[in-house]
Amino acid sequence: MITFLNQVKSDFSHVLFVGPYNPNGGIGAVISKLAVSMSGIKTLSLETDGSRFKKLILFLYGVASFLRYLVIHYKVSIVHFHSASNASFYRKSTLCLLAMLFKKKIVFHIHGGGFKEFYRSNRFTKWYVQKILNNANHVICLSEEWKQFFDKEIGLKNTSVVPNPVDDYQSKRLPVLPDPLRLLFLGTVNEEKGIFDLLNYLSVSPIFSQYPIELHIGGIVEPGLNNRFSELINSHSRFIFHGWIGVHDKQKIFDCIDVFILPSYIEGLPVSILEAMSFSKPIIATRVGGVPSLVKEGVNGWLIDHRDFSRLEAILHHLLIDDHALLHFGANSKFIVQSYYTHKAVAKLSTVYNNL
């Protein structure tokens, strides 16, 4: 399905966003949040769900719609592509080549946490990525860690950092022990998010069985993993699965929990961590992607290595005996996240567009 969204004002009427427009998660949530705050922005949403044949038909329809859009909306001078890796990059880069034929300025915005693995996968991919990104007018990275990768390994000289945006949320929960220490995981339930490793660790961890700790999980289970996930969830009464948590339910879930945990193998700049920080929550996360730019060890949380939970028992014990740590680390999260508020991201994008 191709969706065109136009704001009433014309501040950003010369800019076209191209990418998934789904406010429920991932890149689409970022695009949605930015578009609401950018008057006049135009958005072309590319939907690619379904079978291979359906994906091909939708993509061809998307190409036709994109061409029509470039011809009709002649005021569009900048096309801003929001891309992950693999098939997402190839789809956006194809449209990028078309936009170049129309003499449009190109902004390529890389969101995918797996982009390093994608780039390093084979010689052709390396060559193709270099050609596309070096010929773009500007490349946007999610963090300084990602910028170093694009500058040093790919050899780009046209990059800048625009982190994912987050709203200013207010948490209503004050942690008071001896309530259960409630951990929260939000994300797709799959191997790459590390949730299976976490469940396996906690199910045999002495501290989890001996002390009042709960693990709350929100998200969609990846197809084919339902039986395995259900077996793990049912193995302990303090594993609590909420299913998908929509935008309007996030206030409720964050008001009920104390610590956010994300044991991912790969990440770009997780919106879920940004949201947890905005709700004044301490963070336990793996040292991957742009996460170290958000989580400062001993300041607003703890960084662990993926698949290695050896430090987790000490961290949880610390939180159980010192509820002031929850308040202190949570307040630091709230302070750090202020530089990621949506209006800051919009201001940075405005600078990028003006420079073009």
N, C-alpha and C positions, 0 to 999 in steps of 0.2 A: 504494500500500500504506500502511495506517495502523498505526503501531507505538506501543504504550504501554509505557513503561519506568518502573519504580518502584524506588526504593532501599528498603532495609529500615528505616533510621532515619527520624525524622519532623521533623528540624530545619527542612527547607524543604518540608514536606508541604502547606503552604498555597499553594504556587506551582506554576503550570503553564507550562512552556516550549512554545511553538508555533513550529515551523519545521522545515526539513529535518534529518534525523538521519543524517548520513553522515560517519563519522570520517575519510574519505579526503581531504577537502578542502573549502575554502570555509566557508560559514556552518555547515554540518553538523559540521565538525571542531571549531569553536568550541563549539557546543552540546554535543557529545559530551564534550569536555574539561571543560567546566563541570559537566555533569550528573554525571560520575564523582566530582567533588569536593564535590557538594552533596547531603548526606544527605536522602533523602525527596523530592527533586524529582520532579515528574511531567512527562513529555515526550510531547507529541503530535506525531508526525512526519508531515508532509505530503509525499507523493511526487507529482511532476507530470511524469514522463517519458513520452515517446511522442507519438502523433499528437494533433491538436487535440481530436478526439472523445474519445480516451482521457484527455487532460488534464481535459476537462470532467467526465467520469464520475468520475475520481479526486477532483476538487475537490468535486463534489456529495456524494460519499461522505464526504469530509473534513468538510464542513459538518454532515452528519448525525452523524458520530462526535463532533464538537466539541460539538454540542448535547447528545448523550447524556452526554458527559463532564461538562458543566456541571451537568446534572440529578443524575447519580449521585454525583459527587464534590463534595458540598456544602461540604466543608471548604476547597476551593480559593477563596481570596479575591483572589489576584493572578494575572492572566494576562500572561505576558511573551512578547511577539511578537518574533521575530527576522526582520527583513525586509531585502531588497535594494530595488531600484527596479523600475519598470515593472510587469509582471504580478505579480511577487512582492508589491509593495506593495498592489496592488488585492486580491489574495487575502487577505492578512493583515488589511487594513482592513475587509473584509467580515466576517470573524470577529470583529474588534474591535468592530464595531457590535452584533453578537449578544452579546458579553460585556458590553457596557455595559447591554443590556436586563436582564441578570442581576445588575446592580449590582456587577460585579467591578471591582477596581482594575486599570488598564491601564498596562503598561510597554511602550513601543515602542522597539525596539533597531534602529537603522539601520546596516546593514553595507555597503551597496552603494557602490562607488567611483564609480559613474555617477549618484549621486543628484542632483548639481547639474544635470546635463544633463536628467535626468528632470523635475525640478521646474520648470525654465525652459522646457520644451518647448511649453506652451500655457497659456492662461488657465484652462481648466477644471482642469488638473492642479495649477496653483498654488493655486486655490481649494480643491480637494479635499484636497490635502496639508495646507494650513493648518488646515482644519476637523478632520481626523483627529488631527493631532499636537497641536493646541491643546486638544482635548478629552481627550487621553490624560492620565493622572495624572503620567506621567514619560516623558521621551524620553532615551535613552542614545545618546551619540555616541562615536566611536572615538578621537578625539584633540581637542586644543584647537583645531586648525585647523578641524575639522568643527564643533565647538561654536560657533565664531564665525560660521560660515555659517548654522547653524540659528537662532542668537540674532538675528543682524543682518538676514539676508535674509528668513527666514521669520517672524521676530518671536516666537520661542518664549521663554517664561520658566520652563520646566519641564525644563531639560536638565542633564545631568551627563556627565562623561567616565568611561567604563569601557573601557580598552583591551582588545584581544584578548589572551587568555592564552597563555602558553608554558611548557613544562616546563624544568627545569634539566638541560641536556645537558652532557656533558663531551667535548671534542674530544681525540683521541689523536694528532693530527698536529702536528708541529713543522716549520714551513717551513724547508727547508735548500736554498739555491741551490747548484749550478746545476740542480736539478730543474726540470722545466717549471713555469711559473706556471700553475696550473689555476684557471680561472674556472668558476662554476656558475650556471646559470639553472634555476629550478624554477617551473613554472606551465603554464597552458594555452597551447599553441602556436597563437597567433592574432595578428592585427594589433595588437590593443589592448595586448598584453603587450610589444610592441616587439621581439620576438625576430627577426622578419624584417629589421627595420632593423639590428639588431646583426650578424646574419649577413652582410648585404650590405656593411656597413662593414668588418668584419674580413676578408672575402674579398679586399678590395683594399687593406687597410692594410699599409704597409711594415713596421711593427713586428711585426705578426702573422706575416708571412712570413719575417722575418729573425731573430726571437728565439724561444726555446722557450716558447711559450704554447699552451695548450689551452682550448677552450670545451666544457664538459660541459653537456648539456641533459637535463632530466628533466620529463616531463609527457605529457599526451595531446594529440595533434594534432586540432585542430578539423576536423569533417567538411568535405570539399571542398578542404582545403589539403594533403593528403598528397603529391601529386605535386610541388607547388611546394616544399614543405619538403624532400622527399627530394632534389630537384635541388640545393638549397643545401647540404644536409648532405654530399652526395657530392662537392661541389666542392673540399673540403679534407680532408685526412686527420686534421687536428687539430680538426675538429668531431666530437664524439662524442655520439651520441644514446642514452640509456639507457631510453627509454620511461617508463611510469609508475613512480615510485619510492614504494613503500608505506611505511607507518610503520616497519616493522621493518628496512627497508633504508636509512633516512635516516642512521643512525649510520655505516654503511659509506661512503656517498657523501660525507658531510661530512668524514670522516677523510681522504679522498683529495684534497680541494680546498683552495685557499688564499683565494680571494676570491669573494664572492657578488655577482651582478649582476642587476638587475631594471630594464629600460628601459621600464616601462609608460607608457601614455598616461593611464590613470586608475587610482586605487587608493583603498581605504578605509584600512585599517591592515594591511599584508600580513603574514599569519602566516609566510610563507616568510622574510621578512626577520627577524622575531622569532626563528625557529628558527636561522637562520644566526648571529645575534648570540649566541644561547645556546650555539652551538658555537664561540664566540670567533672569528668571521670578520669581516674588514673588509667594508664594503658599498659598492658602487657602484650608485646608483639615481637615478631621475628625481625631480624636485622636484614631486610630485603628491600630492593627498590628505593623509593623515596621515604620509607618509614623512618629512618634515622633523622631526617629533617624535622619530623613531627614529635617523635618520642625521644626525650632527653633522659638518659640513664641517671637515676637518682634525683631527677627534678620533677618530671610528671609521669614517670613510669619506668619500665624495665624492658631491655632488649634481650632476646634469647635467640639461639640458633635453631633453625627449623629442624624438626625431628629430635631435638635435644631438649628435654624438659627437666634436666638435672637441677636447674636453679629454681624451678617453679615451687618446690616444696618450701624452700627458705623464704621466697617472696610471699607466699600465702601465709606462712607462719607469722611473718612480720606484720602483715595486715590484720591478722586475727588478734594480735596482742596490742596493737597500736592503732585505734580508730582515728587518731589525729593525723596519721600518715595518709589516710583516705582524703581527709579534708585538705591537707597541705598539697598533696600531689594533684588533687582535683582542681584546686585554685590555680596552680601553675599551668595545668592544661588550658583552663579558661583564658589565662593571660596570653599564652603562646598562640592560641588559635585565632586571636583577634586580627592578626595580620593575614588571615585566610578568609575573612568575611567577603561576601559576594561583591560588595562595592569596590573592594581593593582589586579583585580580579578584573572587574570591568574597567577600572582605571588603567590597569596595565595593558589590557587589550586595546583600549583607546590610544595609548601611546604607540603601540605596535602599528595600528592602522594609520595614525597620523604620520609616522615615519615612512610609511610606504607611499 
